[in-house]
């Protein structure tokens, strides 16, 4: 595991063993009513929520939005657009 992978795991959680998409895939997705395109940099495995009383967190795709240098987007499968 690279230092980058260790940092991503520490920030976002364990890497998912199975997912529909792979790291470095470029995907179209929606945040609210706005559509973006970005590259998957990490795929976080499902896990228990750290907030008491909240449901388990599903697989999350951590995506670097194209043309954006800010914080990456957390994208759920239901937010990924298929065209």
QUIGIUR-V718792 format. One record per residue. N is the residue number from 1. RES is the residue in one small letter. BURIAL is # if it has 16 or more other C-alpha atoms within 10 Angstrom, else .. D_FIRST is the distance of its C-alpha to the first C-alpha in whole Angstrom. Layout:
<<N | RES | BURIAL | D_FIRST> <N | RES | BURIAL | D_FIRST>>
//
This chain:
<<1 | x | . | 0> <2 | x | . | 4> <3 | x | . | 7> <4 | x | . | 8> <5 | x | . | 6> <6 | x | . | 7> <7 | x | . | 10> <8 | x | # | 11> <9 | x | # | 10> <10 | x | . | 12> <11 | x | . | 15> <12 | x | # | 15> <13 | x | # | 14> <14 | x | # | 12> <15 | x | # | 11> <16 | x | . | 14> <17 | x | . | 14> <18 | x | . | 17> <19 | x | . | 19> <20 | x | . | 22> <21 | x | . | 20> <22 | x | . | 16> <23 | x | . | 14> <24 | x | . | 16> <25 | x | . | 19> <26 | x | # | 22> <27 | x | # | 24> <28 | x | . | 28> <29 | x | # | 28> <30 | x | # | 30> <31 | x | . | 30> <32 | x | . | 34> <33 | x | . | 36> <34 | x | . | 34> <35 | x | . | 32> <36 | x | . | 29> <37 | x | # | 27> <38 | x | # | 23> <39 | x | # | 20> <40 | x | # | 17> <41 | x | # | 14> <42 | x | # | 13> <43 | x | # | 15> <44 | x | # | 15> <45 | x | # | 16> <46 | x | . | 20> <47 | x | . | 21> <48 | x | . | 24> <49 | x | . | 25> <50 | x | . | 25> <51 | x | . | 29> <52 | x | . | 31> <53 | x | . | 33> <54 | x | . | 31> <55 | x | . | 30> <56 | x | . | 26> <57 | x | . | 24> <58 | x | . | 23> <59 | x | # | 20> <60 | x | # | 20> <61 | x | # | 19> <62 | x | # | 18> <63 | x | # | 20> <64 | x | # | 20> <65 | x | # | 24> <66 | x | . | 26> <67 | x | . | 28> <68 | x | . | 27> <69 | x | . | 25> <70 | x | . | 25> <71 | x | . | 23> <72 | x | # | 21> <73 | x | # | 23> <74 | x | # | 22> <75 | x | # | 23> <76 | x | # | 25> <77 | x | . | 25> <78 | x | . | 29> <79 | x | . | 29> <80 | x | # | 27> <81 | x | . | 30> <82 | x | . | 31> <83 | x | . | 34>>
//
